[in-house]
Amino acid sequence: MSTVLSCYLLGWMMTTIGLALAAGKLNDRVAPQSRPIPFAVGAGAVWPLMLLGAAQFATVALVLNAIRRRTDDPHPATTAEFDELLAATA
């Protein structure tokens, strides 16, 4: 089995187990979720996409921070839209 496939399957298994445990701990006792295990398996399958999205967001944030440091203006026009997006999600 290739290393990439092994890493993917290991990540899938760890993510699925972690999400299943978290779903059990954080589940509402009055109205529990009907099927938390299939949700955990599905979320475990897409863990690389979440990791890539987080890495992309971090890269954009680092680049914009570097732009802010190089200019005298703390909010240059190139980062105004990004600031609005951050404010909207906070």
C-alpha positions in Angstrom: 0.0 0.0 0.0 1.4 3.4 -0.9 2.4 5.9 1.8 -0.2 8.5 0.6 -3.0 6.0 0.8 -1.9 4.8 4.2 -1.7 8.4 5.5 -5.1 9.2 4.1 -6.7 6.1 5.7 -5.0 6.7 9.0 -6.2 10.3 9.0 -9.7 9.1 8.0 -9.7 6.7 10.9 -8.4 9.2 13.5 -10.9 11.9 12.3 -13.8 9.5 12.4 -13.0 8.3 15.9 -12.4 11.8 17.2 -15.7 13.1 15.7 -17.6 10.0 17.0 -16.3 10.6 20.5 -17.0 14.4 20.3 -20.5 13.7 19.0 -21.1 11.4 22.0 -19.8 13.9 24.4 -21.5 17.0 22.9 -24.7 15.4 21.9 -27.9 16.8 23.4 -29.4 14.5 26.0 -33.0 15.6 25.4 -33.0 15.4 21.6 -30.0 13.3 20.5 -28.8 13.2 16.9 -30.3 10.3 15.1 -27.2 8.9 13.4 -23.9 10.5 14.6 -21.6 7.6 13.3 -22.4 8.0 9.6 -21.8 11.7 9.9 -18.5 11.1 11.6 -17.5 8.6 8.8 -18.5 11.1 6.1 -16.6 14.0 7.8 -13.6 11.7 8.2 -13.6 11.1 4.5 -13.2 14.7 3.6 -10.6 15.6 6.2 -8.0 16.5 3.6 -10.3 19.1 2.1 -10.7 20.7 5.5 -6.9 20.6 6.1 -6.2 22.2 2.7 -8.8 24.9 3.3 -7.3 25.8 6.6 -3.8 25.9 5.1 -5.1 28.1 2.3 -6.7 30.5 4.7 -3.6 30.6 6.9 -1.5 31.4 3.8 -3.7 34.2 2.7 -3.7 35.7 6.2 0.1 35.5 6.3 0.5 37.2 2.9 -1.9 40.0 3.9 -0.1 40.4 7.2 3.2 40.8 5.3 1.6 43.4 3.0 0.4 45.3 6.1 3.9 45.3 7.6 5.6 46.6 4.4 3.2 49.5 3.9 2.7 52.5 6.2 -1.1 52.2 5.9 -2.4 49.6 8.4 -5.4 48.9 6.1 -4.3 49.2 2.5 -6.9 48.7 -0.2 -5.7 45.2 -1.0 -6.6 44.0 2.5 -9.9 46.0 3.1 -12.0 43.2 1.6 -10.3 40.6 3.6 -10.9 42.6 6.8 -14.6 42.8 5.9 -14.7 39.0 5.5 -13.0 38.5 8.8 -15.4 40.9 10.5 -18.4 39.2 9.0 -17.3 35.7 10.2 -16.4 36.9 13.8 
